Amino acid sequence: MNRITIKDVARLSGVSISSISRYLADPTSIKPAAAILVSKAIKELNYVPSPFAQNLKSEMTNNIAVILPDISDHFFSETCKAICTLFYMYNYSVTICDTDNDPEKERRYIDEMVKNRSAGIMLVPCGKNTEYIKDVLELFPRLMIFDRIEPDIKADMVSEDNVRSGYILARHMLNLGHRRFAVLSGSQYSVNMQYRHSGIKKALGEENISIEDEYSVVNLMNKHDAMLAFEALLKKPDCPRCILAGNTHLLEGIVITASRMKLSVPDEYSLAGFTVEDPRYIFPFHVPAVLQNPTELGTRAGEMMLKRLRNISKNQAPKIQLIDTELIP
C-alpha cells in the first residue's frame, strides 16, 4: 500500500500544500474553515505527518548539515573543507553525515537534521530516495542538492557539467586520431556516470563512431575493479588502444595496471579519464584528464545555500548551476 503523503491531504481537502504545512506546525496559523477541511482529510486518510513536521515552527539553529556518500573520498573531503571554510566566515557550524550511498541512512540523517532544526541541508543524493526528498521539500525548503543532479526534484542544485566533461575528453582523444574506444564506468545508476557517458557518445557520434558493447564495462565500483577489468580487456586480441575511465578511482586503477604490466603509454595504449589532481604531476606517463575542482564545487554550493537562506521567505524558483571543468591534454 502506498504511503499517504501531504499531497493526498491537499487533493482531498482542496487546501494548498503550503497551508497544510503551516497547519501541521500550528493549526491556528490558517483560516478556521481551511483548518477544518485539513483536519477532516487527515482523519479520513489516516495521514501520519512526517516525524519532523511539528518541529518546523521552532527557531532554526545556525547549523548546516552536509549529507554525502563517502567522506573518505578525496573529492568529497575537499568539497567539505571548502563548505566548512565558507560557512565559518558567516558564523555557521557544519555537521557532516556519511551515508555510504545507503538510502536508509540518507533518510535517517535527513530526518534527524530537520528535527534538530538545521538552518539548511546540503545533500549529495544516493539516487534512490527521489520521492522521499520531494516530500521533505514540501515541508523543508532549505534543502539543496550538489554534485549529483536529480532532474526529477525541484530544488537548488550545483554540479560539474558532466555531459560537457565527457564530451571534451572524448573529443580530445578523437582529435589525437583514435577511432576505437573502451570505456570503463562506475555504477549504471550513477547520474554523473550517465551524463559523462552521454557526453562521450555525443562526441563519438559526431564521427559516426559507436562503442562496441564488449568494450563498454559498467558497474566498476573501485580502483581494484578497474584493474581487473582492464586486465581482462588486454587479453582480448582486438582490444581498442584508447581506454577512457569514467571517474578518478577507475583512472587510477588502469594507470596502476599499465605501470605494473609495463605497457607503453601513450605509444601503445592511450589512457584518459577524470582526476582531482593535475595528471601531469601524479601519473608516471602522459594521461589526458578532465581536472575536477572540488573546492570550487563546495564553495559554489555553499554560496547557493546562503542565498536560499537569505531569501527563504521569497517564493523563488529553484536554480541549477553547472560548473565547467578543465581538460589537461
Helices and strands as residue ranges (DSSP letters): H 6-13, H 17-25, G 27-29, H 32-45, G 53-55, E 63-68, H 74-89, E 93-98, H 103-115, E 120-123, H 130-139, E 143-146, E 157-160, H 162-175, E 181-184, H 191-205, G 213-215, E 216-217, H 223-234, E 242-245, H 248-260, E 270-275, H 279-282, E 289-291, H 294-310, E 320-323, E 326-328
